Amino acid sequence: MLGMVDGGNYSCADIETITRAHIKDVRRKIADLRKIKKVLENMARQCATGVVPECPIVEEMFTPKSKRRSSDSSTEVRSGHAMGEELC
C-alpha cells in the first residue's frame, strides 16, 4: 500500500480493498490467538500441582523431539489434554 501511495498510483477503492484484506487477516489472527489462549489456560489449570520434570508442557517446549517420552505427547499438549489425565 505504501508503494502505491508513494508512487501516486492509487485510488480510494484500491486502498479500501487492501485495508479490508488486512482487517480480515487481523480478525483471523485474533481468532487463532483466542484458541491458543484457551488451550494454554486449560493446560495451566491442569498443571497446578504437577511435577515439573514430568510435565508435557515443559517436555514439548524444551526436550528435543527425538528424546520425548512418546510421539503422542505433542498431540496431547496441542489439544490441551492427555486422554483424561492431568498434564503435569
N, C-alpha and C positions, 0 to 999 in steps of 0.2 A: 504494500500500500504506500509506504514512504517513497519508493521508487517512482510510483505513478504520480504522486503529488510533486516530488522534486522535478520530474520531467514535464509537469504541467499537462500530462496526457491522461486526464481522468474526467469522469462525470460523477455527479452525486449518486447516480444509480450504481456505478461501479463501486464506489466507496461503501454504499449501503450493502451491496451483495457481499463484499469482503467482510464487512463488520458483522453481518448476520451469520456468516460461516464461522467467524471467531466466537461469537456468542454460543452457537451450537456446540463447538468444541469445548468451550469452558463449562457448559452445562454437563456434557458427558464426563469431563474430568471431575467435576464436583460429585456426580453420582458415583463414580468409581471410588473417590475418596471416602464417601459416606459408607460404602460397602466395606472398604478396608477398615474404617473406624469401628464398625460393628464387630468384625472378626477379631480385631485387636482387643476390644472391650471384653468380648466373650473369653478370649484366651487369658486375659489379665484376671478376670473373676475366678477362673478355674485354677489359676496358679497361686492363689493367695497363701496356701500353706505347703506347697510342694518343696521338694529337694532340688535345688538348682542344678546339680550335675546330671540329673535325670530329666530335666525339663526339655520337651521337644522344641520349645521356642528357642532356647539357648542352643540346642543341638542344631537346629535349622540354620541359625544365623552364624554360628562360629565353628562348626565342625565341617571339615572337607567332606564332600558328598561320598567319597569312597570309604570313609570311616564311620558313617552314621549307622545307628543300630539296625534300621531296616529301611527298605525302599519306600515303605508306606508312610514314614514319619513326615515327609514333606507334604503329602496329601492331607494328613491329619492337621498339620499346622495351618495350611491354607483354608481348610474347611472350618477350622475353629473348634474341632472336637476329635476325639480318638475313640470312636465307637462306644460312647457312653462312659469312658474312663476320664479321669481328670488329666489335664495336660501336664501338670507339674506335680 
